[in-house]
Amino acid sequence: MLGDRKGFTLIELIILIVIVGVLAGIAIPRYVNLVRNATNGTAKSVLGALRTQNSLIFSERVLRGTTATYTMRNIANNVAGLKGISWTAVATRFTMTVRGNTYTFTLTPTPRPPTTFGTITAGAGTFTTW
């Protein structure tokens, strides 16, 4: 009689559903955290690139004796690594969106070489310590 048996019993199917449910319950939150950490990493790298470019522009203007101010847009336009993300920049604010998460970076005060160096900070909330 066991040789004619085809398919699974109800108990076997219920056990399989429970196992899949437990695995999904563990895997989905880990995946969400992984994606969020990846987008935060992208935002941190862009922030670092903006800060580096700010220092380069300021240093170049000091060396050349240029005293004109520059904006966040000038900084962002000179960063090569901003491909693949959507971003906008105005005088003192840079906003980018990565996978539905929006990050804002602010330039204060407006840089005026050789005396006033502007610093770039992350927006309010979780990211102020970057």
Secondary structure, DSSP 8 states (H G I E B T S, - for coil): -GGG--S--HHHHHHHHHHHHHHHHHHHHHHHHHHHHHHHHHHHHHHHHHHHHHHHHHHHHHHHT------HHHHHHT-GGGTTSEEEE-SSEEEEEETTEEEEEEEES--BTTTB--EEEE-SSGGGG-
